[in-house]
Amino acid sequence: MSAGIVDVATAKPGRRVANDDFASIGLTDEWIRRRSGIASRSWLPDGTPLADVAAEACAPIVTRMEDPSSIGALVVVSTSVRQRVPGIAQKVAQRAGLGADVLALDMNAACCGFVYGLVTGLSLCEAGQARSVLVCSVEAMSRLVDRTDRQTACIFADGSAAVLLEDRTEFAGFRQIAGCDGSREALMRETDEGGIHLDGLQVYDRAVHRMSESARFLFEHDPAPTVLVGHQANGRILEQVRGFTTDLGVPFVNRIEHLGNTSSASIPLAFAEEMNAGSLPAAGRLGAVAYGAGEAWGGVAVDYRVPSATAL
């Protein structure tokens, strides 16, 4: 049995935050663009429940399905959920209109969360444990950062995206690579005082290395991806990864300019944006690579066949 992506949808509620909004902490539009590649990003209102945002991303997919009861599992990936009990996945399942017999679970692997979630969902499908699986990433990173911190305040953003996985005879099966190193937890962490600490130089170097390494692994095995989407961490990181993988000869997606760094949601949001812009065919093979706090890294190659012009 071979599973792939058959639908994608997104939710980016909230207000658009332009670079000029950070003038109060001494940052200019030119400086932010040069250092991060970001021009604007979406921030949710502080009181908006993340379960509502995730359900907004999942609902169009459920509506488009001929048989929503085929969804046997829901994986909700998030770094920024603050309430641990009850978990967010059960609330999203109810609000998105899924049945009571759905396996619903929370997952957190920071910026690598979508890759980990895909591996989990695809494995459930291919093992025959679920006919269809929804994998949804939802983030409100603006609530985690110290908004007076010049290093991180302008980087992070909010949003949600979901993909539907199904077994189909035309799919070739998925390939994955993943790893972690808990000894490097100090590189990126939420501080006791509030905000996110980044060891900028080491994170930069390791993100470029790990994502490039993961991409090359995916391309060493047939069928190779037809498009490569890296975690939208930082414009300079993305361009470094692009440079190290140019010889692979496939489109490389960089949508950070108006998305910002949405942690686990960045890959599906960028993929959906590219699809909606008509820059990719409706069928192909996605290579997704990521690096995040933990530290955690990985990549997935998976076939996709999605409805045209329905991504956003």
N, C-alpha and C positions, 0 to 999 in steps of 0.2 A: 504494500500500500504506500502511496506517495501523496504527500500533502503540499499545498501551496496557498498563496494569498489570492482570494477571489473577490475581495471588496475592501475599501478603505474610506474612512470619513474622519473629519476633524471638527474641533470646536476651538475657537479663539475669542471667547467673550472678553469683556473688559475694555479698558481704554488704551489707546495707542499712546505710548510714551516716546517722545522724540528726544534726540540727544540734547537739545537745548534745555530740557528739563533738569539736566545735571549741572547747569551753570552755577547753581547755589553751592556745589561742593568743589567748584574750581575746574570743572571739565568742560571742554569745548567740543563742538561737533567734529571738527577736524581731528582732534586728538583721539576721540573715541573711534572714529572711522579708521584711522591709521593703525591703532593698536588692536582693534577687535573686528573690524569690517562691519560693524553694526550701525545702522542709521535709526532704527526704531524697533520697538518691541511692544508686546501686549502685557499689561498687568491687570490682574483680576482685582475687583473690589475686595477689601479685607474680609467681608462677611459672606462672600459667595462660597457655598459648600463645594468641595472638590467632587463629591459624588454627583452633584448636579451637572458639573462640567463634563465629567466622564460619561455620564448617561447621555448628554447632548451629543457626544461623539459617537456613541454606540447606537443610538436610536435610529438614525437613517439606515444603517446596515440592517438592523432587525426589520425595519419596515420594508426594505427591498427584498427580503427573503421570501421564497415561496412557502417554506416550512421552518419558521423560527424555532419550533420545538426540537429541531435537529441540533441546536447548540447545546452541547453537553458540558461545556466548561467555559469559564470566564476567568482570565488572568488580568488583574488590575495592577499595573506597575506604577509606583510612585515613590519619590524621595521625600516629598514635601507634605505628606499626610501627617497631621499633628495628633489626631485622635487614634489611638491604637486599638481600643476596645469600644464598640465592635469594629471589626475590620471594614474597609471601604468597599470591598468586592461585593459583599452581600447587599449593601445599599444600592450600588450601581446596578446589580442584576434586577432588583425590584423596580428601580426607576426606569430602566431601559426596556422593561416589559418581558424579561426572561422568566421561564418557568421555575417552579420551586425545586425541581429536581436537578438544577444546574450545580456542578462543582465550581464554587467561586472562591478564589484565593488571592491574597495580597502578595506582592513581591517588591523587594527593594534591592537593587544593585547599583544605585546611584545612576550616573549617566550611561552605564552599560545595561540598564534595566530592560530596555526593549529587546536587546539581543538575547538576554537571559529568558525573557518572557516568550520570545519566538521559539527558542529551543524547547521550552516546556510545552507550549501549545502544539507545535509540530510533532513532538514526541507522543503526545496524547492521541493525536489524530492517527499517526502512523502505527501506533500500537493497537488501534481499534477501540480505544477507550471512549472516544467521542467522535461523532460524525462531523461536527463542526466545533471550532473553538474561537472565541473572541479574545483577542489580546488588546488591551487598552492601556495606554500610558497617559497619565494626567499629572500635571505639575503646576504649582504656584510658587516658583522659586523666589519671586519678589517678596514673599513672606519670610523667607529664611535669611536673606541678606541683610546686612547693616546698610541702610540706604544712605549713610554718610561715608561709607567706605569707598574711596576712589578706585580701588582695585577691582571690586566685585559688583558694585551697585549698578553699573551700566551694562553689565554683561548678561545677567540672568533675566529670564522671561517666563511667561506662563502660557499654558495651552494644553490641549489634549488631542490625541489621535487614536483611532482604533483600526485594527485589521481583522478580517474574517478569514479563518483557515479552514480548508476542506480537502478531503481526499478526492483526487480526480485521476483518471487513467492517463491523461496527457501530461501530468506532472512527473518530473524526474526524481523527486525526492530531495531532501535538503542535506547540506553539508555544514558542519559547525566546528568552530574552534573557540575555546573559552579558558580562562584562567583567573587566578587571583593571588594576591600577596598581602596578607594582613600585616606584615611587618612594616609596610609603608603607609599605614593608616594616617600618619601625621601629615602627609602631603596635602590632603584635602579633608577637612573635617568641619563640622559644626561646633562652634566654641560654646563654652558654658556661659559666656557673657552675651551671646547672641551674635549672629552673623556667620559667615563662612570663611575659614582660613585657607588660603592657597599658597603653597610654595611654588610661585609662578614659574621659575626657570626649570625646576625638576619636572613639574607637571607638563610643561610645554614639551620638553625633550621626550618624556616617557609616553605622552599621548601620541606624538608623531611616530615614535618607534613602534609602539604596540599596535596602532591602527594600520600602519603600513605593513607590518609583519602579518597581521591577521588577513589583510587584503591579499597579500601574495599567497598565503596558504589556500585561500578560496579559489584563486586562479590556477593553482597547480592541479586541480581536480576537475574533470569534465562531468557535466557541462559547466562551462565557466559563466560567471555573471555577465549580463549585458549592460548593467549600470551599477555604479558604485556610489553608495551613500554613506558618508562618515558622520559620526556624531558631530553636530553643529556646535562645537565647543568655542571656537574662536577663529576668526577669518584667517589669521596667520598660520594657525595649526592646520586648518583645512588646505591652505595653499601648499604647505610643506608636504602633506600627505599626497596631494595631487602631483607634486613634483616627483615624489618617490614612486608613484604608480602610473606615470604618464605612459610608459611603454606597454601597459596592459591594454591600451587601445579601446577603452570604453568611456562613455560619458561619466563625468564625476560631478556630483551634485553639491553645489554650495548655495544655500538659501538663507544664510545667516543674516543678511543685510536687514531684513524686516521680520525675522523670527527671533533673533537673539539665541541665547543658550537656554533651551527649555529642558535640560537634563534628559531624562529618559524619553521624553516626548519628541526630541529633536529629529530623530531619524524618520519616524512615520510622518511627522509634519512636513519635513523637507521633501520626502518622497511624494506625498500627496500634492504639494505645491507644484512639483515638477510635472506630475501627471496632469494636473489641472491646466497648466500652462501649455500643454500639448507638446512638451519637449521630449516625452517618452512615448513609445507605443503602448497600447493597452495590454500587451502581453510581452513577457520577457523573463529575465532572471535577475533578481535583486541580490546584490552583494551589500550587506550592511555590516559596518565595523564600528566599534566604540571602545572608549576607555573612560573609566570613572573612578570615583573615590572607593576606597576599600582596601587596596586598590583592586579593581576588577576590569577585565578586558575581554574582548571576543569578537567573533564575526559569524555571520550566517549567510549562506547562499541558498536562495529559495525561489522557485518559479512563482510568477504571478500572472493572473489573467483577471483584470478588473473591468467593471463597466466604464465606458468612456464618459468623461466630463461629469463624473459624480463624486469626485474625490473630496470636494470642498462644499 
